[in-house]
């Protein structure tokens, strides 16, 4: 495996940075999120006169610049001193609202079919994120109750026949052993021990072993494990690879569909062998190329904060005639159009030149008749008479981590009517090494 690229003697690259890159003789291309050229770039190659540089965006992760030769790792940005964004804390905060989980589909992209990249264990941002999301989904399943269904079982029955007789197995296990009263049969049973529940139980066992090796993560997810595991007490964790890949999807149980998809990813991440976790004693690990959209994560984090404060008054990504703002606050006194911006350009010492495009975008939402109708302005006359207040919530680690009592008190953006900005600090943690596999 190749080592991580070091630019200017730095072991890692931080998001938002631009790094000079000497790649003479090596062809490097832009990396797009989800490998779709219509999406944003995770890494952009900028060519200059006699020089080249890599520009990072709002994505963190690891990927190949040149497959099997040159890899890149982009870490969360450092905000102050030795502290960095606690992206797991952000995810956990928003996933406490069950309805937010359905919006995490485009939060990350994993390239499971590409060669894995060797990185230090402390840089594995992917596995904890998958586990956190998986546990939240299983928690929702447990709250509603495990699904019962018919599943096939095989038993060696005495003095009776049930279902289908497995002739070859019956000869091998009974007739050749002088057990003529026994019959080896396959038949259906109804209960909790279905393939789907066994796959979830198997994945929970993997997660349990992983967290036992990583006390830093175990502390933050222990309550989820304690909530989920008792519900699977009567469910077996014995399931073969063929059954894992043949689990059935039921559109009436969306949480099961999403949890089983994550199960497949987590189990494949460890090669389907639980010993890969138990026997690991190295600080190095391998991960598939992956990207996490920090802008999307901040958007979901703010959504969680808004729902904590305003509950059902918040509508996420309401569709208008020509656009979809991040959030609408449906309020009889002061309805608001709210947008989340994961960038520091709104801080007090910044000018308007860097945010004017955002203001134009949000102003367009405030004139969209479809959006105004959702805010309660139903007639042409009322829509014409009212100027809707617009709010931008942005990152600023110098501020608090709670929303103010009123989103429109102070912090008005000068030069614009009813335009406000609200800073919010995201969770941070000390940038210390996670000795997860140090025995």
N, C-alpha and C positions, 0 to 999 in steps of 0.2 A: 504494500500500500504506500502511496506517496504521502509525504508530510504536508502539513498545511503551509500555504504560501506565507512568507514573511515579507512585509513591505516596510521599508525604513526601520528594520530590526524589530517590528511589532509582531507578536505572535498571532494576533487576531486583528480583524478590521471591524470598526464600529459602523453601525448603520448611519446614514447621512454623510459619511466621509467620502472623500475623493482621494485616491491613492495613485501615485505614479507607478507605472508597471512596465518593466523591460521584458518584452516577450518576443525578442528578435528570433525569427524563424518559427514562431509558434502562432498559429491562427486561432484567435480568440473572438467569440461572438457574444452579442448581448444575450442575457438570460431573462426570459419572460416568465412571469408568474403563470403557473399551470401550463407552461409550454405553449401559450396562446399569444400570438403576436398582436392581438387586439387588446391584451391586458397590459398592465404596467410592467416596466422592467425591474427585475430584482437587481440586476447588475448591468450597467451601460458602459460600453467601451467607447472612449472618446479619443479620437486621433488628432494629434497636433503635428507641428513641424518637427520631425525627428523624435517625437515622444508620444507615448500612449499612457492613458490613465483609466482607472476603473472608478466609476461613480456609483456609490451605494444609494439605495432608495429607502423606503420604509419597510423593508423586509429583513428578517434575520433567518439564518440557516446555513446549510453547507451544500455545496454543489461542485461539479466538475467544470473547470474552465476548459480543460482538455482531458477527455475521458481517459481514466487509468494513468494519467501523467501528472496533471496539475489540478489541485483542489483549492477551494476558497471557503473560508468560514467567516460569516458576518455575525457579530455578537450584538446584543442589545446595547444601546448607547449608554455611556456613563453620564449621569446627571450632575453629581457633585462628589468630588473626591473619589473614595473607593467604593462608591455605591452605584448600583445599576438598577434598571427597571425590573421589578418582580412581576414578570409576565404571567406566572402561575397564579399569583395573588390577584391579578386583574381578571384572569379567567374564572377563578373560583368566585370572586365577587359577583360577576354577572350571571354565572350559572346557578346561583341561588334562586333565580327566577326561572322556573321550568320552561316557560315559553320562549326564553332566549336561546336555549340549546338548539332549536331548529334553525337558527340563523348562523350557526358556526360552520356550515358546509364549505364555505369559501374562505375559511380562516387560514387554512394551511394547504400545502400541496406536497405529496410524498411520491417519489419516483422509485417504487419498489422493484421495478424491473431493470434498474441500472446498477452498476457495481457499487458496493458499499464503500463508504469513506471512513478511514481510521482517524478518530479524534480522541482527545482526552475526555475521560468520563464526565468531568465537570462541564464540558461544552455540549453535552447531550441535552439539547433543549426539546427535542422531539418526543422522547419516551414519556417524560413526566406530563407533557401536555396531553398526549393520547390517553394516559392513565386517568388524569383528572377528568377529562370529558367522558371517558368510559364509566367511571364510578358515578358521575352525576346522572348518567342515563340509567344505569342499573338502579340507582336510588329511586328514580321516578318509577321504574318497573316494580320495584318492591313496594312502593307506596300504593300502587294500584292493585298489587297482588300478582304473583307469578301466574302465567298462563298455563292452563291445563289442556292437554290434547292427547290424541291417540299416538302411540309410538310402538314400534315393533320390539319384541323381546324374544330371546331364545332360552328355553329351559328344558332340562331333562326330567320329564314328568313320569310319575310312577302310577301304573295301572289306569292311565287315561290318556286320551289324545285331545289336543286342542290346537285349532288353527291348521297349519301346514306341517306335515312330517318332513323333516330334512333327512332324506334317505341316506346320503353318504355319511353324514355326521352320526346318524342313528346306528349304522353298521359299525362305524369306527368306535363309538363310545359305549355301545350297549351289546350288540350281537357278538362282536369279537371278544367281549369281556364277560360273556355268559350272564347278561342281565336282560332276559327276555321280557320282563314286566315293565321295563323302562322304554320310553319313547321320546326321542329328541324332537322338539317342535318349535316352530316359530309362529307367534300370534300377536295380536294387538292388545295393548293395555291402555287405560285412560288414567292420566294423572300428571304429576309435575315432572317426572323423570324423562321428559322429551329430549330430543337431540339438541334443540335450541337452548333449553335450560342447562343441559350438560356442558355445552360450549361456553356459556356464560360462567358456569361454575369453574370450568377449567381455566378460563382467562382470569377469574378472580384469584385462583391459586398462583398463577404466574405473577399477578400484581402483588399478591401478598409476599411472595419471595423477593420480588424486586424492592419493595418498600422496606423490608427487613434489612436489606443491604444498604439502603439509603435513608438513614435516620432523619436527614433534613427534610426529605419529602414525606417520610412516614408521619412526622408530627402534624403536617398540614392536611393529610388525607386519612388519618387514623379514624376519625369520626365517621367518614364515609364507609370505610371497610367494616367498622363495627356495626353500622346500620344494615349493610347489604348481606354479609356472610350468614347470619342466623336464618335468613329466609331460604337459603339453599342447603340447609342441614340435611334434608331428606332427598337431595338431588345428588346423583353420582357425578364425579369429575372424569369418569372414564369415557373417552370418546376418541375414535381414531381419525386419522387425517382425512380419509374419504368422507366420513360423516361431517367433519368440520366444513368441508367445501360444498356439501350437499344440503346445508340447512335451508329450510323453506322460508320464504318471505311472505308475510301476511300484511296487506295494506291497512288492515284495521288495528294493527299493533305497530305504530310507527317507531316507538321507542325500541322495540325489539329489533326492527330493521336496522336502525342506526347503531345500536349496541353490538349487534352481530357483525356489522361491517367493521367497527372498531376492533372487535375481537379478532377478526381475520388479520387486520393490520398488526396488532400487538403480537399475536402468536407468530406471524411470519417474521416480525422484527427479531424474535428470538429463535427463529428456525424451528419452531414447534417443539423445542426440547427445553424442559424446565431446568435441566442440569446446566444449560448455558448460563443461567442466572446463578444457581447455587454454587457452581464450581469456579466462577470467575474470581480471580485474585489480582487482576491487573488494573492499572489506572487507565488503560486504553480500551476503547470500545469501537465498534463499527456501526455506522448508521447509514440508511439509504439517503441519497440526496433529498433535501427537503427545504421548504421555505415557509415561514410564518409571516402573515401580513399583520404587522404591528399597527398599521392605520385602522384596519378592520377590528383588531382587538381593542384598541382605544375606543372605537365607535361602540362596541358592545359593552365595554366598561362604563362609558358614560350613560348608555341606555339603562344599565343596572342602577346607577345612581339616580337617574331621573325616575325610574319606577319605584325606587325606595321612597322618593319624595312625593311623587304625584300619582303613583299607582296607575289605575286604568285611564287616567286622563292623558297619558302619553301614547301616541300612535307612532310606530316605527316604520319609516320608509313608506309613508302614504303616497299613493300614486296620484299625481295631478294630471293636467292635460298635456304637459310637456316635460315634467320632471318629477323627481321623488326626493324631497328633503329628508335629512336623517331622522328628524323627530318633529312631531306637532304636539303642542300642549293645548288640549281642548278645554278651554276655560271661558265661562260666561263673562268674567270681568276683564281678563287680559289674555287672550289667546296668543300663542307665540309660535314662531318658526325657529327651530333650533338646529344648529349644525355643529358637528364635532370636527376639530382639526388637530391632527397629531403632528404639530410642527411648532417651533418656537417663535415664528415670525410675528405673533400677536403680543409678545411681551412688551412691557412699557417703553423700553428703550429702542423699539423698532419703528420704522416709518410706515406709511400707508402704501408705498410703492410695491411692497411684497405681498399685500393682501387684497389689492384692488380687484383682482379677478375673482377671488372668493366672494367679495361683497357684491359684485355684479351677478354672480351665480345665485346667491341667496336672495338678492333683490328680485330676480326673476321668479323665484318661488312665491314671493309675496305679491306678485301680480298674476299668478297662475289661477285662473278661475276655478279649476278643479280643486286646488288646494284651499282657496278662499271658501269654497262651498263646504269643505270638510271642517273648516274652522267656525262655521256657523253664519257666514256671510252669504246668504242664498240669492239675494236679488242683485240686479245690476246697480241699482241705486245705492244699496248698502255697501257693495264692493267698491264703488267709486268714492264714497265718502270716507272710508276708513283706510288708514295706513297701518298695516300689521307690524308689530314689533318683531325684530329679528335678533337672535342671540347666537354668538359663536362661543363654544366651550373649547378651550385649548389647553395644551400642556404647559405648566410652569411649576417647576419644583421649588420655587421660592415661596409658593402660596400653600394654602391648606388643602386637605384632601376631602373636604366636604363642600357641597353646594351651598351657596348663601341662601338666606330666607327668601329673598327675591332675586330673580335672575336679571332684573332690569334696574336694580339700585346701583348707581355709580357705574364706572367703567364704560361710559358711553363712547362710541367711536366718533371722534370729532369730524365734522363735515357731513354727517349723515343723520337723517331723521329716524329716531327710534331704532338705532342700531347699537347693540351692546356686545361686550366681550366679557367672558367669565373664565378666569384661570382655575385650573384644578391640578393638584399634584397626584401623580400615580404612585402606587405602592413601590417601595424600593427595598433592596436588601444589600447587605454587605457583600462586596465582591471577593468572598473568601473561597478557597478551594473546597469543594465538596468531596471529602474522602469516602465516597460511598463504598468502594470496594477495597478499602485498606484494612487488611486483616492484621 
